[in-house]
Amino acid sequence: MSALAPSSIANPTGDGKKLHVILGTGEQIVLHAETLRAACRCAKCRRAQIDGAFPENFEAVTVDYVSPMGLYGINIAFSDGHARGIFPWTYLAELAANMPSE
C-alpha cells in the first residue's frame, strides 16, 4: 500500500468546489474542482489538448463524487459529466504542491 494512500477524502462544504484529502503521510491537501478538472490526464482530455480543443478554464465545474481505484488513486466525476480520469495519490500530492497558497 502506498504511503500516500489517504486516511480521509472529503468535500466538507458539500458544494463540490474543493476536495480535501489527508494523505497517509498526514499531509492535508485541498484541491479546487477547477484545478482537478483541468489536470485530468485521461486519453480524451489529452487528445483535446493536442487538438487545441481543451477549454481554458473550468470555473463552474464541481466534484460530484469520487470512487476508489484500487489502492493507488481515485476516479473523480465532475458536474460537466466528465468521469474518465484516474488521479493517483502521487499526482494529487504533486498538484497540491504546485498550487499557489490561498
C-alpha distance (Angstrom), angle and dihedral (degrees) to the residues before:
residue distance angle dihedral
M1 . . .
S2 3.79 . .
A3 3.79 118.2 .
L4 3.79 85.8 -133.2
A5 3.82 95.3 57.2
P6 3.80 103.2 124.7
S7 3.73 128.9 -112.3
S8 3.82 89.6 -158.3
I9 3.80 140.2 19.5
A10 3.78 118.1 -178.5
N11 3.76 147.3 159.6
P12 3.81 95.2 -150.4
T13 3.79 98.1 -178.5
G14 3.79 93.4 47.4
D15 3.81 92.9 -135.6
G16 3.82 95.5 101.5
K17 3.79 94.3 -126.8
K18 3.81 95.3 117.7
L19 3.76 135.9 28.5
H20 3.81 116.4 -149.5
V21 3.79 116.8 -156.9
I22 3.80 129.9 -179.2
L23 3.79 105.7 -159.1
G24 3.78 122.4 -145.6
T25 3.80 87.6 -104.0
G26 3.81 88.8 62.9
E27 3.80 92.4 -109.2
Q28 3.80 112.0 141.4
I29 3.78 116.2 -145.9
V30 3.78 132.2 -177.9
L31 3.78 119.5 -158.8
H32 3.79 125.6 -172.1
A33 3.79 117.4 -129.8
E34 3.82 90.6 -126.1
T35 3.81 90.9 54.8
L36 3.79 92.3 48.3
R37 3.81 93.5 48.1
A38 3.81 92.4 48.3
A39 3.82 89.7 48.3
C40 3.80 96.0 54.6
R41 3.81 110.0 132.8
C42 3.80 99.1 -168.6
A43 3.80 118.7 132.7
K44 3.80 93.2 -105.3
C45 3.81 92.9 53.6
R46 3.80 92.6 43.5
R47 3.81 90.4 52.0
A48 3.82 91.2 48.9
Q49 3.82 89.6 50.9
I50 3.80 92.0 50.7
D51 3.81 91.2 47.2
G52 3.82 92.4 48.0
A53 3.81 90.5 -118.3
F54 3.82 97.8 112.8
P55 3.82 112.8 114.0
E56 3.80 116.5 -109.3
N57 3.80 92.3 -132.3
F58 3.76 143.2 5.5
E59 3.82 100.0 -150.1
A60 3.81 97.8 156.0
V61 3.81 98.8 39.6
T62 3.80 120.9 113.8
V63 3.79 135.6 -174.8
D64 3.81 109.8 -100.5
Y65 3.80 97.0 -176.7
V66 3.79 144.4 -32.1
S67 3.79 128.3 -132.9
P68 3.81 126.7 -163.2
M69 3.79 117.3 -110.8
G70 3.77 103.2 -157.8
L71 3.78 112.7 -69.3
Y72 3.79 96.2 -49.5
G73 3.80 106.1 68.4
I74 3.77 151.4 -38.5
N75 3.76 140.2 -88.7
I76 3.79 112.8 -131.9
A77 3.80 123.6 -151.8
F78 3.79 113.8 -155.5
S79 3.79 131.7 -157.1
D80 3.82 91.1 -111.8
G81 3.81 88.6 66.8
H82 3.80 95.6 -103.4
A83 3.82 113.3 136.0
R84 3.81 105.5 148.6
G85 3.78 103.9 100.7
I86 3.78 126.8 97.9
F87 3.78 114.9 -152.8
P88 3.83 113.1 -160.4
W89 3.82 116.7 -151.8
T90 3.80 90.5 -113.2
Y91 3.81 90.6 54.3
L92 3.82 92.3 49.2
A93 3.82 89.7 50.7
E94 3.81 89.7 48.8
L95 3.81 92.1 50.0
A96 3.81 90.9 49.8
A97 3.81 92.0 48.4
N98 3.80 90.6 53.5
M99 3.81 96.0 47.6
P100 3.80 117.7 103.8
S101 3.80 114.6 -112.4
E102 3.78 116.2 -98.2
